[in-house]
Amino acid sequence: MSTTPVSGETSGNAGLGMSRARIDRELKAIISDVLGIDADQTDKFMPDTGLFGHLPELDSMAVAGLLTEMEDRLDIVIEDDDVDGEMLETYGGLLAFAEAKIIEG
């Protein structure tokens, strides 16, 4: 069974083990759970939605929890060298990072 991701690619393309739409949903759920933000708010996140420096809930301590939860729920490994301000600047940056880590395996 194939799902249609946000980009229009099928889940078997681009080496993704899960569709982009599923990654998007899971990442929004992670943010909601870790930061205690209502799911209705995270559901409205767009690629240009500001994260670090824009969401008061996302401070440096919350970043550590967010990354740990991403590792657990997306089955990825995030090295210290992978983390930079750009990936946390916007939701789209974090989503692209998660997609790249899943492809990387």
ChimeraX attribute file (.defattr): number of C-alpha atoms within 10 A of each C-alpha:
attribute: neighborCount
match mode: 1-to-1
recipient: residues
	/A:1	5
	/A:2	10
	/A:3	15
	/A:4	14
	/A:5	17
	/A:6	13
	/A:7	9
	/A:8	11
	/A:9	14
	/A:10	17
	/A:11	19
	/A:12	14
	/A:13	11
	/A:14	12
	/A:15	14
	/A:16	18
	/A:17	16
	/A:18	19
	/A:19	24
	/A:20	23
	/A:21	16
	/A:22	16
	/A:23	21
	/A:24	22
	/A:25	13
	/A:26	15
	/A:27	22
	/A:28	21
	/A:29	17
	/A:30	22
	/A:31	25
	/A:32	18
	/A:33	14
	/A:34	19
	/A:35	18
	/A:36	10
	/A:37	16
	/A:38	12
	/A:39	14
	/A:40	10
	/A:41	10
	/A:42	18
	/A:43	13
	/A:44	10
	/A:45	16
	/A:46	11
	/A:47	13
	/A:48	11
	/A:49	15
	/A:50	16
	/A:51	21
	/A:52	19
	/A:53	12
	/A:54	12
	/A:55	12
	/A:56	9
	/A:57	17
	/A:58	19
	/A:59	14
	/A:60	10
	/A:61	9
	/A:62	15
	/A:63	18
	/A:64	13
	/A:65	16
	/A:66	20
	/A:67	20
	/A:68	16
	/A:69	18
	/A:70	20
	/A:71	16
	/A:72	11
	/A:73	12
	/A:74	19
	/A:75	12
	/A:76	20
	/A:77	16
	/A:78	15
	/A:79	8
	/A:80	7
	/A:81	6
	/A:82	10
	/A:83	13
	/A:84	9
	/A:85	9
	/A:86	11
	/A:87	18
	/A:88	19
	/A:89	17
	/A:90	21
	/A:91	23
	/A:92	19
	/A:93	19
	/A:94	18
	/A:95	19
	/A:96	17
	/A:97	18
	/A:98	23
	/A:99	23
	/A:100	15
	/A:101	18
	/A:102	19
	/A:103	14
	/A:104	11
	/A:105	12
